[in-house]
Structure formats: structure tokens, C-alpha cells
Amino acid sequence: MKPSWTIRRRYIFVAFSLGALMIIAGSVATLMNNDSATIDLIAGGVALVTLVLTTYVFGAAWEDKSKGNQDG
């Protein structure tokens, strides 16, 4: 069985990629003057990337603390 962090990293990468694609698609749609839901794409992509990064950092810090790895 794979360690839990490898599975988590795969989910993080997929969610981060989806958020980045949403931001890129919204930016391209804005440049093409297609105003239908471009703001929602960009805002959703930024929110997804922010949530994923925050969750990943929090999870890594929590795991380090639970294993007793303390810096300083």
C-alpha cells in the first residue's frame, strides 16, 4: 500500500492543475472579449488554488508536528 502522503500529493496536484486551467481559461476568455462567466472562472480558479495550497501547508505542518519533528 502506498503511503498516505503520495496519494495526497496526487490529489493536490490535480486540484492545483484544475485551478490553474480555470485561471488560464478565464484570462483567455477575457482577452477574447467573451464576458460570459469569465469572472467566475478566474475567481473560482484563484479560490481553488488558494484553498489547495493552504490545505497542503496545513496538512504538512500537522503531520510534522504529530511525528515530533520540531524545528528550533
Contacts in CASP RR format, 6 or more apart in sequence:
PFRMAT RR
TARGET T0000
AUTHOR 0000-0000-0000
METHOD contacts of the structure
MODEL  1
MKPSWTIRRRYIFVAFSLGALMIIAGSVATLMNNDSATIDLIAGGVALVT
LVLTTYVFGAAWEDKSKGNQDG
5 63 0 8 1.000
8 56 0 8 1.000
12 52 0 8 1.000
12 55 0 8 1.000
12 56 0 8 1.000
15 48 0 8 1.000
15 52 0 8 1.000
16 48 0 8 1.000
16 49 0 8 1.000
16 52 0 8 1.000
16 53 0 8 1.000
18 45 0 8 1.000
18 48 0 8 1.000
19 44 0 8 1.000
19 45 0 8 1.000
19 48 0 8 1.000
19 49 0 8 1.000
19 52 0 8 1.000
20 45 0 8 1.000
20 49 0 8 1.000
22 41 0 8 1.000
22 42 0 8 1.000
22 44 0 8 1.000
22 45 0 8 1.000
22 48 0 8 1.000
23 41 0 8 1.000
23 42 0 8 1.000
23 45 0 8 1.000
23 46 0 8 1.000
23 49 0 8 1.000
25 41 0 8 1.000
26 38 0 8 1.000
26 41 0 8 1.000
26 42 0 8 1.000
27 42 0 8 1.000
29 36 0 8 1.000
29 38 0 8 1.000
29 41 0 8 1.000
30 38 0 8 1.000
30 42 0 8 1.000
END
